[in-house]
Amino acid sequence: MSAPLDITVPLARGTAEWPGDTPFDCGWHARIAEGSSVNLTRLTMSPHVATHADAPMHVREGAPASEMLPVDAFIGAATVVVLRDATGPVTIDELTALGAPIGTERILLRTGASIAAGAFPDAWRTLAPDAAAAYARGGLRLLGVDAPSVDARTATTLAVHHALFDGGAFVLENLDLRAVAAGRYTLTALPLRIIGADAAPVRALLTPA
């Protein structure tokens, strides 16, 4: 059996957060070197830093929070799509030509605009909202992206988020797909069971099918 590929962007000081969001920091609450019996760290962060799953509450008041994210959406067969050098929204025809037609349960988009490279990207390609809705109606359970969001950086209506959540699909963002080739894999990407948050950190692994 092939070893899994770790496609998680690590939580670390310096991991690029969405501009204006709370960055990740790891400090000390207690230290053995200072007389304590144990070392204890203290974490401060937004749940959207590094690899994470958005909950519907992120874009809609009163919608389910992070503890309601269904485990089965984040485990199973997944198709990695490496987008060609192009501009504009990603369409159904483009995804179909790249091996992910409607009916694919989990799609991971390698856009090349990942914070794993060190800096927060200026822009990235996103799935067209009507395509997101069509895929969700067709059985899509999860859309994952290497970019910071399934919507554009400048988006305010977050139409792709809404189309996916309305259709029963879920969202995985900030993956590290730089070393991952297009093809079929088994995804394991469980969100932490945090109560009442709008997103949850994820450790994401791919195993070649």
Beta strands, then each sheet from edge to edge (+ up, - down):
strand 1: 5-6
strand 2: 25-30
strand 3: 40-44
strand 4: 52-54
strand 5: 75-82
strand 6: 106-110
strand 7: 142-145
strand 8: 170-173
strand 9: 183-191
strand 10: 199-208
sheet 1: 1+ 10- 4+ 8- 7- 6- 5- 9+
sheet 2: 2+ 3-
end
